């Protein structure tokens, strides 16, 4: 598989994970716990978004190094 296809698979899996979490929490724990999860997610999502924004320019360098090592 090419590197681009691997990134595509990872992104598709992340979309599924992030879009089904509320449904799974509702099914197994109840709607009340969805609100608690949402608050915690919003608090911890800020540092994650900052880290992603800081690392985004480096992905091309990481990809180039990965491909050249093979």
C-alpha positions as CSV (number, residue, x, y, z in Angstrom):
1,X,0.0,0.0,0.0
2,X,1.2,3.5,-0.7
3,X,1.7,6.0,2.1
4,X,-1.2,8.2,0.9
5,X,-3.6,5.2,1.1
6,X,-2.4,4.5,4.6
7,X,-3.2,8.1,5.7
8,X,-6.6,7.8,4.0
9,X,-7.4,4.6,6.0
10,X,-6.3,6.3,9.3
11,X,-8.4,9.4,8.6
12,X,-11.5,7.2,7.7
13,X,-11.1,5.3,10.9
14,X,-10.9,8.5,12.9
15,X,-14.1,9.8,11.4
16,X,-15.9,6.6,12.4
17,X,-14.4,6.8,15.9
18,X,-15.3,10.4,16.4
19,X,-18.8,10.1,14.9
20,X,-19.9,7.1,16.9
21,X,-18.7,7.9,20.4
22,X,-21.9,9.7,21.4
23,X,-24.0,6.8,20.2
24,X,-22.0,4.2,22.1
25,X,-22.1,6.3,25.3
26,X,-25.9,6.7,25.0
27,X,-26.4,3.0,24.3
28,X,-24.2,1.7,27.2
29,X,-24.4,4.4,29.8
30,X,-27.4,6.7,29.0
31,X,-28.0,10.2,27.7
32,X,-27.0,11.8,31.0
33,X,-23.4,10.6,30.6
34,X,-23.2,12.1,27.1
35,X,-23.3,15.6,28.6
36,X,-20.5,14.8,31.0
37,X,-18.4,13.3,28.2
38,X,-19.0,16.4,26.0
39,X,-17.8,18.8,28.7
40,X,-14.6,16.8,29.3
41,X,-14.0,16.4,25.6
42,X,-14.2,20.1,25.0
43,X,-11.8,20.8,27.9
44,X,-9.2,18.3,26.7
45,X,-9.7,18.9,23.0
46,X,-8.1,22.4,23.1
47,X,-4.5,21.1,23.9
48,X,-4.9,18.3,21.3
49,X,-5.9,20.9,18.6
50,X,-3.0,23.1,19.5
51,X,-0.6,20.1,19.2
52,X,-2.1,19.2,15.9
53,X,-1.8,22.7,14.6
54,X,1.8,22.9,15.8
55,X,2.8,19.5,14.2
56,X,0.9,20.0,10.9
57,X,3.8,21.7,9.0
58,X,6.1,18.8,9.9
59,X,4.0,16.0,8.3
60,X,5.6,16.5,4.9
61,X,9.0,16.2,6.5
62,X,8.0,13.0,8.4
63,X,6.5,11.5,5.2
64,X,9.6,12.3,3.2
65,X,11.9,10.8,5.8
66,X,9.7,7.7,6.1
67,X,9.7,7.1,2.4
68,X,13.4,7.7,2.0
69,X,14.3,5.2,4.7
70,X,12.8,2.3,2.7
